[in-house]
């Protein structure tokens, strides 16, 4: 049984409280869910989950321990054969408490406590220690170095492409200049030839 909490007990004596919790646990395992006061539901939760943990072990000692609390052998058999295997993937949190408002009459806070059965188990977050953090840092460093090297390679490729473009433009300008020079030289040769023809004509033909 759990350590008694401070304040008033559920019954008039510790033995009465144990009987109340045992009867509530028996009804919970038998029906899957029960409606009771919020105070009793909160006190029942650790008792029921501890019994389910014993039932998950499945050995004879655990069965005898559960029989000291739940005296109904049929309910104990159901707990060991049906309920406990459904929680084989869970490490805790076998029950759920839902508040349903005050009770009509004495205005006591009421709640429904039920077994969490047939629901998927949420994945537990992976713990990362110092070694994992160091491994992550070490893995990130080569990645950063690779990224920097790729960036430098891209810049070098862009610079080479720019130089090649400038060289092509300079070659085109040189080709244009050469064509112009050849045309000018050809025109100069033609002018010289015409001038020579005029100088070589006889005087009578003038």
Phi and psi restraints in degrees (value plus and minus 20) as a CYANA .aco file:
   2 UNK   PHI     -91.0   -51.0
   2 UNK   PSI     143.8   183.8
   3 UNK   PHI     -84.4   -44.4
   3 UNK   PSI     111.1   151.1
   4 UNK   PHI     -78.9   -38.9
   4 UNK   PSI     118.4   158.4
   5 UNK   PHI    -105.1   -65.1
   5 UNK   PSI     145.5   185.5
   6 UNK   PHI     -93.0   -53.0
   6 UNK   PSI     132.8   172.8
   7 UNK   PHI      83.4   123.4
   7 UNK   PSI    -184.5  -144.5
   8 UNK   PHI     -93.1   -53.1
   8 UNK   PSI     126.9   166.9
   9 UNK   PHI    -103.0   -63.0
   9 UNK   PSI     144.9   184.9
  10 UNK   PHI     -90.4   -50.4
  10 UNK   PSI     -52.0   -12.0
  11 UNK   PHI    -137.0   -97.0
  11 UNK   PSI    -187.9  -147.9
  12 UNK   PHI    -101.1   -61.1
  12 UNK   PSI     -36.2     3.8
  13 UNK   PHI    -168.7  -128.7
  13 UNK   PSI     146.0   186.0
  14 UNK   PHI     -79.8   -39.8
  14 UNK   PSI     -56.5   -16.5
  15 UNK   PHI     -85.9   -45.9
  15 UNK   PSI     -60.6   -20.6
  16 UNK   PHI     -82.8   -42.8
  16 UNK   PSI     -60.5   -20.5
  17 UNK   PHI     -82.8   -42.8
  17 UNK   PSI     -61.7   -21.7
  18 UNK   PHI     -82.4   -42.4
  18 UNK   PSI     -59.5   -19.5
  19 UNK   PHI     -87.3   -47.3
  19 UNK   PSI     -59.8   -19.8
  20 UNK   PHI     -81.7   -41.7
  20 UNK   PSI     -67.6   -27.6
  21 UNK   PHI     -86.3   -46.3
  21 UNK   PSI     -56.2   -16.2
  22 UNK   PHI     -85.2   -45.2
  22 UNK   PSI     -62.8   -22.8
  23 UNK   PHI     -86.4   -46.4
  23 UNK   PSI     -59.1   -19.1
  24 UNK   PHI     -85.5   -45.5
  24 UNK   PSI     -61.8   -21.8
  25 UNK   PHI     -84.2   -44.2
  25 UNK   PSI     -60.4   -20.4
  26 UNK   PHI     -81.5   -41.5
  26 UNK   PSI     -64.7   -24.7
  27 UNK   PHI     -86.2   -46.2
  27 UNK   PSI     -56.0   -16.0
  28 UNK   PHI     -85.6   -45.6
  28 UNK   PSI     -65.1   -25.1
  29 UNK   PHI     -90.6   -50.6
  29 UNK   PSI     -48.5    -8.5
  30 UNK   PHI     -98.0   -58.0
  30 UNK   PSI     -59.9   -19.9
  31 UNK   PHI    -126.9   -86.9
  31 UNK   PSI     -34.6     5.4
  32 UNK   PHI      68.9   108.9
  32 UNK   PSI     -46.4    -6.4
  33 UNK   PHI    -179.1  -139.1
  33 UNK   PSI     125.1   165.1
  34 UNK   PHI    -159.5  -119.5
  34 UNK   PSI     137.0   177.0
  35 UNK   PHI    -129.1   -89.1
  35 UNK   PSI     105.3   145.3
  36 UNK   PHI    -169.9  -129.9
  36 UNK   PSI    -195.6  -155.6
  37 UNK   PHI     -93.4   -53.4
  37 UNK   PSI     137.2   177.2
  38 UNK   PHI     -83.1   -43.1
  38 UNK   PSI     -56.9   -16.9
  39 UNK   PHI     -85.0   -45.0
  39 UNK   PSI     -63.8   -23.8
  40 UNK   PHI     -87.5   -47.5
  40 UNK   PSI     -56.7   -16.7
  41 UNK   PHI     -83.6   -43.6
  41 UNK   PSI     -60.9   -20.9
  42 UNK   PHI     -88.6   -48.6
  42 UNK   PSI     -54.2   -14.2
  43 UNK   PHI     -96.2   -56.2
  43 UNK   PSI     -48.7    -8.7
  44 UNK   PHI     -96.6   -56.6
  44 UNK   PSI     -50.3   -10.3
  45 UNK   PHI     -76.4   -36.4
  45 UNK   PSI     -72.7   -32.7
  46 UNK   PHI     -84.7   -44.7
  46 UNK   PSI     -52.4   -12.4
  47 UNK   PHI     -85.7   -45.7
  47 UNK   PSI     -67.9   -27.9
  48 UNK   PHI     -85.2   -45.2
  48 UNK   PSI     -61.3   -21.3
  49 UNK   PHI     -89.3   -49.3
  49 UNK   PSI     -51.9   -11.9
  50 UNK   PHI     -88.5   -48.5
  50 UNK   PSI     -58.7   -18.7
  51 UNK   PHI     -86.0   -46.0
  51 UNK   PSI     -57.5   -17.5
  52 UNK   PHI     -86.0   -46.0
  52 UNK   PSI     -57.2   -17.2
  53 UNK   PHI     -83.0   -43.0
  53 UNK   PSI     -60.8   -20.8
  54 UNK   PHI     -84.1   -44.1
  54 UNK   PSI     -61.0   -21.0
  55 UNK   PHI     -85.8   -45.8
  55 UNK   PSI     -50.3   -10.3
  56 UNK   PHI     -87.2   -47.2
  56 UNK   PSI     -46.9    -6.9
  57 UNK   PHI     -87.5   -47.5
  57 UNK   PSI     -61.9   -21.9
  58 UNK   PHI      57.6    97.6
  58 UNK   PSI     -17.0    23.0
  59 UNK   PHI    -109.7   -69.7
  59 UNK   PSI     155.8   195.8
  60 UNK   PHI     -86.4   -46.4
  60 UNK   PSI     -59.3   -19.3
  61 UNK   PHI     -81.4   -41.4
  61 UNK   PSI     -63.2   -23.2
  62 UNK   PHI     -84.0   -44.0
  62 UNK   PSI     -59.4   -19.4
  63 UNK   PHI     -84.2   -44.2
  63 UNK   PSI     -61.6   -21.6
  64 UNK   PHI     -86.5   -46.5
  64 UNK   PSI     -55.7   -15.7
  65 UNK   PHI     -85.5   -45.5
  65 UNK   PSI     -62.7   -22.7
  66 UNK   PHI     -85.8   -45.8
  66 UNK   PSI     -54.8   -14.8
  67 UNK   PHI     -86.7   -46.7
  67 UNK   PSI     -40.2    -0.2
  68 UNK   PHI     -92.6   -52.6
  68 UNK   PSI     -40.2    -0.2
  69 UNK   PHI    -122.8   -82.8
  69 UNK   PSI     -74.2   -34.2
  70 UNK   PHI    -118.6   -78.6
  70 UNK   PSI      88.3   128.3
  71 UNK   PHI    -105.6   -65.6
  71 UNK   PSI     -31.4     8.6
  72 UNK   PHI     -99.8   -59.8
  72 UNK   PSI      92.4   132.4
  73 UNK   PHI     -85.9   -45.9
  73 UNK   PSI     -53.2   -13.2
  74 UNK   PHI     -84.0   -44.0
  74 UNK   PSI     -60.8   -20.8
  75 UNK   PHI     -88.2   -48.2
  75 UNK   PSI     -58.3   -18.3
  76 UNK   PHI     -84.3   -44.3
  76 UNK   PSI     -61.1   -21.1
  77 UNK   PHI     -82.3   -42.3
  77 UNK   PSI     -62.6   -22.6
  78 UNK   PHI     -83.3   -43.3
  78 UNK   PSI     -58.6   -18.6
  79 UNK   PHI     -83.8   -43.8
  79 UNK   PSI     -62.0   -22.0
  80 UNK   PHI     -99.1   -59.1
  80 UNK   PSI     -52.2   -12.2
  81 UNK   PHI    -117.9   -77.9
  81 UNK   PSI     -46.5    -6.5
  82 UNK   PHI    -135.0   -95.0
  82 UNK   PSI     -68.4   -28.4
  83 UNK   PHI     -97.8   -57.8
  83 UNK   PSI     -70.4   -30.4
  84 UNK   PHI     -79.6   -39.6
  84 UNK   PSI     -62.8   -22.8
  85 UNK   PHI     -81.5   -41.5
  85 UNK   PSI     -46.8    -6.8
  86 UNK   PHI     -91.1   -51.1
  86 UNK   PSI     -41.3    -1.3
  87 UNK   PHI    -124.9   -84.9
  87 UNK   PSI       1.8    41.8
  88 UNK   PHI     -86.0   -46.0
  88 UNK   PSI     -47.0    -7.0
  89 UNK   PHI    -112.0   -72.0
  89 UNK   PSI     -23.8    16.2
  90 UNK   PHI    -122.6   -82.6
  90 UNK   PSI     124.8   164.8
  91 UNK   PHI    -121.5   -81.5
  91 UNK   PSI     -17.0    23.0
  92 UNK   PHI     142.9   182.9
  92 UNK   PSI    -197.9  -157.9
  93 UNK   PHI      49.6    89.6
  93 UNK   PSI      29.1    69.1
  94 UNK   PHI    -104.0   -64.0
  94 UNK   PSI     -34.7     5.3
  95 UNK   PHI    -145.5  -105.5
  95 UNK   PSI     142.2   182.2
  96 UNK   PHI    -157.1  -117.1
  96 UNK   PSI     115.3   155.3
  97 UNK   PHI    -131.1   -91.1
  97 UNK   PSI     107.2   147.2
  98 UNK   PHI    -143.6  -103.6
  98 UNK   PSI     102.3   142.3
  99 UNK   PHI     -96.3   -56.3
  99 UNK   PSI     117.9   157.9
 100 UNK   PHI    -142.6  -102.6
 100 UNK   PSI      -9.6    30.4
 101 UNK   PHI      77.8   117.8
 101 UNK   PSI     158.9   198.9
 102 UNK   PHI     -95.2   -55.2
 102 UNK   PSI     134.1   174.1
 103 UNK   PHI    -105.3   -65.3
 103 UNK   PSI     118.9   158.9
 104 UNK   PHI     -91.0   -51.0
 104 UNK   PSI     107.0   147.0
 105 UNK   PHI     101.8   141.8
 105 UNK   PSI     -94.9   -54.9
 106 UNK   PHI    -124.3   -84.3
 106 UNK   PSI     -18.5    21.5
 107 UNK   PHI      41.6    81.6
 107 UNK   PSI       8.6    48.6
 108 UNK   PHI     -95.7   -55.7
 108 UNK   PSI     121.0   161.0
 109 UNK   PHI     -88.4   -48.4
 109 UNK   PSI     104.1   144.1
 110 UNK   PHI    -127.8   -87.8
 110 UNK   PSI     136.1   176.1
 111 UNK   PHI    -173.5  -133.5
 111 UNK   PSI     138.3   178.3
 112 UNK   PHI    -131.7   -91.7
 112 UNK   PSI     104.3   144.3
 113 UNK   PHI    -130.1   -90.1
 113 UNK   PSI     110.7   150.7
 114 UNK   PHI    -161.8  -121.8
 114 UNK   PSI     139.6   179.6
 115 UNK   PHI    -101.5   -61.5
 115 UNK   PSI     116.5   156.5
 116 UNK   PHI    -107.2   -67.2
 116 UNK   PSI      73.7   113.7
 117 UNK   PHI    -139.6   -99.6
 117 UNK   PSI     121.7   161.7
 118 UNK   PHI      51.4    91.4
 118 UNK   PSI       3.0    43.0
 119 UNK   PHI    -133.2   -93.2
 119 UNK   PSI     123.5   163.5
 120 UNK   PHI     -85.5   -45.5
 120 UNK   PSI     129.9   169.9
 121 UNK   PHI    -111.4   -71.4
 121 UNK   PSI     108.4   148.4
 122 UNK   PHI     -89.8   -49.8
 122 UNK   PSI     119.8   159.8
 123 UNK   PHI     -88.4   -48.4
 123 UNK   PSI     113.8   153.8
 124 UNK   PHI     -98.6   -58.6
 124 UNK   PSI     119.2   159.2
 125 UNK   PHI     -85.3   -45.3
 125 UNK   PSI     121.0   161.0
 126 UNK   PHI     -97.4   -57.4
 126 UNK   PSI     112.5   152.5
 127 UNK   PHI    -102.7   -62.7
 127 UNK   PSI     114.4   154.4
 128 UNK   PHI    -135.7   -95.7
 128 UNK   PSI      95.5   135.5
 129 UNK   PHI    -111.1   -71.1
 129 UNK   PSI    -184.8  -144.8
 130 UNK   PHI     -86.2   -46.2
 130 UNK   PSI     -58.9   -18.9
 131 UNK   PHI     -85.1   -45.1
 131 UNK   PSI     -60.3   -20.3
 132 UNK   PHI     -85.0   -45.0
 132 UNK   PSI     -60.0   -20.0
 133 UNK   PHI     -85.2   -45.2
 133 UNK   PSI     -60.4   -20.4
 134 UNK   PHI     -84.6   -44.6
 134 UNK   PSI     -60.4   -20.4
 135 UNK   PHI     -83.2   -43.2
 135 UNK   PSI     -59.8   -19.8
 136 UNK   PHI     -84.6   -44.6
 136 UNK   PSI     -60.9   -20.9
 137 UNK   PHI     -84.9   -44.9
 137 UNK   PSI     -62.4   -22.4
 138 UNK   PHI     -83.8   -43.8
 138 UNK   PSI     -58.5   -18.5
 139 UNK   PHI     -90.4   -50.4
 139 UNK   PSI     -51.9   -11.9
 140 UNK   PHI     -93.9   -53.9
 140 UNK   PSI     -51.5   -11.5
 141 UNK   PHI     -82.6   -42.6
 141 UNK   PSI     -71.0   -31.0
 142 UNK   PHI     -80.4   -40.4
 142 UNK   PSI     -53.8   -13.8
 143 UNK   PHI     -84.8   -44.8
 143 UNK   PSI     -61.9   -21.9
 144 UNK   PHI     -85.5   -45.5
 144 UNK   PSI     -61.1   -21.1
 145 UNK   PHI     -82.6   -42.6
 145 UNK   PSI     -62.2   -22.2
 146 UNK   PHI     -82.5   -42.5
 146 UNK   PSI     -62.5   -22.5
 147 UNK   PHI     -83.4   -43.4
 147 UNK   PSI     -61.8   -21.8
 148 UNK   PHI     -84.2   -44.2
 148 UNK   PSI     -61.9   -21.9
 149 UNK   PHI     -83.4   -43.4
 149 UNK   PSI     -60.6   -20.6
 150 UNK   PHI     -84.5   -44.5
 150 UNK   PSI     -59.5   -19.5
 151 UNK   PHI     -83.9   -43.9
 151 UNK   PSI     -63.0   -23.0
 152 UNK   PHI     -83.5   -43.5
 152 UNK   PSI     -60.4   -20.4
 153 UNK   PHI     -83.4   -43.4
 153 UNK   PSI     -60.0   -20.0
 154 UNK   PHI     -84.3   -44.3
 154 UNK   PSI     -62.1   -22.1
 155 UNK   PHI     -82.9   -42.9
 155 UNK   PSI     -62.4   -22.4
 156 UNK   PHI     -83.8   -43.8
 156 UNK   PSI     -59.5   -19.5
 157 UNK   PHI     -85.1   -45.1
 157 UNK   PSI     -61.5   -21.5
 158 UNK   PHI     -83.6   -43.6
 158 UNK   PSI     -60.5   -20.5
 159 UNK   PHI     -84.2   -44.2
 159 UNK   PSI     -61.7   -21.7
 160 UNK   PHI     -83.7   -43.7
 160 UNK   PSI     -61.1   -21.1
 161 UNK   PHI     -83.8   -43.8
 161 UNK   PSI     -59.2   -19.2
 162 UNK   PHI     -85.5   -45.5
 162 UNK   PSI     -62.2   -22.2
 163 UNK   PHI     -83.1   -43.1
 163 UNK   PSI     -60.9   -20.9
 164 UNK   PHI     -83.8   -43.8
 164 UNK   PSI     -59.7   -19.7
 165 UNK   PHI     -83.9   -43.9
 165 UNK   PSI     -62.9   -22.9
 166 UNK   PHI     -83.2   -43.2
 166 UNK   PSI     -60.4   -20.4
 167 UNK   PHI     -84.0   -44.0
 167 UNK   PSI     -60.4   -20.4
 168 UNK   PHI     -84.2   -44.2
 168 UNK   PSI     -61.7   -21.7
 169 UNK   PHI     -83.5   -43.5
 169 UNK   PSI     -60.2   -20.2
 170 UNK   PHI     -84.8   -44.8
 170 UNK   PSI     -59.0   -19.0
 171 UNK   PHI     -83.6   -43.6
 171 UNK   PSI     -61.2   -21.2
 172 UNK   PHI     -83.2   -43.2
 172 UNK   PSI     -62.3   -22.3
 173 UNK   PHI     -83.6   -43.6
 173 UNK   PSI     -60.1   -20.1
 174 UNK   PHI     -84.0   -44.0
 174 UNK   PSI     -61.1   -21.1
 175 UNK   PHI     -82.4   -42.4
 175 UNK   PSI     -60.6   -20.6
 176 UNK   PHI     -83.7   -43.7
 176 UNK   PSI     -62.3   -22.3
 177 UNK   PHI     -84.1   -44.1
 177 UNK   PSI     -61.1   -21.1
 178 UNK   PHI     -83.0   -43.0
 178 UNK   PSI     -61.4   -21.4
 179 UNK   PHI     -82.7   -42.7
 179 UNK   PSI     -61.5   -21.5
 180 UNK   PHI     -84.6   -44.6
 180 UNK   PSI     -60.9   -20.9
 181 UNK   PHI     -84.8   -44.8
 181 UNK   PSI     -61.1   -21.1
 182 UNK   PHI     -83.6   -43.6
 182 UNK   PSI     -60.8   -20.8
 183 UNK   PHI     -84.6   -44.6
 183 UNK   PSI     -61.4   -21.4
 184 UNK   PHI     -85.3   -45.3
 184 UNK   PSI     -60.5   -20.5
 185 UNK   PHI     -85.2   -45.2
 185 UNK   PSI     -59.2   -19.2
 186 UNK   PHI     -84.9   -44.9
 186 UNK   PSI     -62.6   -22.6
 187 UNK   PHI     -82.6   -42.6
 187 UNK   PSI     -58.8   -18.8
 188 UNK   PHI     -85.7   -45.7
 188 UNK   PSI     -59.3   -19.3
 189 UNK   PHI     -85.3   -45.3
 189 UNK   PSI     -60.4   -20.4
 190 UNK   PHI     -84.6   -44.6
 190 UNK   PSI     -60.8   -20.8
 191 UNK   PHI     -83.7   -43.7
 191 UNK   PSI     -61.2   -21.2
 192 UNK   PHI     -85.2   -45.2
 192 UNK   PSI     -58.0   -18.0
 193 UNK   PHI     -85.8   -45.8
 193 UNK   PSI     -62.5   -22.5
 194 UNK   PHI     -84.4   -44.4
 194 UNK   PSI     -59.8   -19.8
 195 UNK   PHI     -85.1   -45.1
 195 UNK   PSI     -57.7   -17.7
 196 UNK   PHI     -87.7   -47.7
 196 UNK   PSI     -57.4   -17.4
 197 UNK   PHI     -84.0   -44.0
 197 UNK   PSI     -61.9   -21.9
 198 UNK   PHI     -87.0   -47.0
 198 UNK   PSI     -56.5   -16.5
 199 UNK   PHI     -91.3   -51.3
 199 UNK   PSI     -49.0    -9.0
 200 UNK   PHI    -106.7   -66.7
 200 UNK   PSI     -20.2    19.8
 201 UNK   PHI     -92.8   -52.8
 201 UNK   PSI     122.8   162.8
 202 UNK   PHI     -86.0   -46.0
 202 UNK   PSI     139.9   179.9
 203 UNK   PHI     -92.4   -52.4
 203 UNK   PSI     -53.1   -13.1
 204 UNK   PHI     -87.6   -47.6
 204 UNK   PSI     -46.5    -6.5
 205 UNK   PHI     -94.8   -54.8
 205 UNK   PSI     -28.6    11.4
